[in-house]
Amino acid sequence: VTVSVLYWKGRKSPETATMADEEEILEGEEVQRKKERTIRRELIKDCDADSELAKQIMEIANIAMDDIPDGKQKDWAQAVKAALDKEKGGTWHVITGAHFGGNVTNDTGTLVNFKLNDTWFLVFRSGPPEKEPAEGEQH
């Protein structure tokens, strides 16, 4: 993954800047960072989610694979689950691997089974959504 720092007007160009220049810019001004995305083959096998949710889930999986490039498949699954639990709520399940089968029960409109390069992802939400605590219960 390549990270490039965007230099502001009046500053040195990336070709002539040194590490000290980058630290100075980081301390003094807000700097935008852009990661180059690894291009992966994408294949959706089964999907009952709407296309927008499917795209979001695949984007989260791509980000996990970019952020953990030498990670194991379980690391990617944990990262995707954590992101979906936080962003979408409910109880999300993520299964990754090269060869596996499953029979799952999921909430309608949340299942996506897709492949990024050689890794399959089975992602779905199943279980109770987040509930407000009943009167008198602790949260």
C-alpha positions, 0 to 999 in steps of 0.5 A: 500500500502506497501512502502519498501526502498531498503538499499544500501551495507554497510547500515543497513538492513530494519529490524534493521533500524530506521526512522532516518536511513531512513531519513539519507539515503534519504538525502544522496543517491538516494533511489529506492521505490517499491510499492506492487501492489494490485491484482485486477480482470481484465476483458475487455468487449469491445476494439478497441485499440491495445493490447499495448494501452489497457495494458497501459490504464489498468496500468494507472487505476491500478496506480490510484486505488493504489495511491487513495485507499480510493478514489471515482470512480470520483477521479480515473476517474480524475487521469486516464484522467489527465495521458492520456491527458499528456502522449497520447495527445488529449482529453480523456474521462473516465467514471467509475461506477458500473452500467452505459450505454453509446453511445459514438463517439471515435477516432478509436483505442482508446476505452477500456471498462474494469472492475477492481474488481467491478468498470467499466472503459470506456476510449476513446479519442474523439475530436481534437488532440493537434494542433500547433497554427496558425500563429499570434495566442497565444499559 
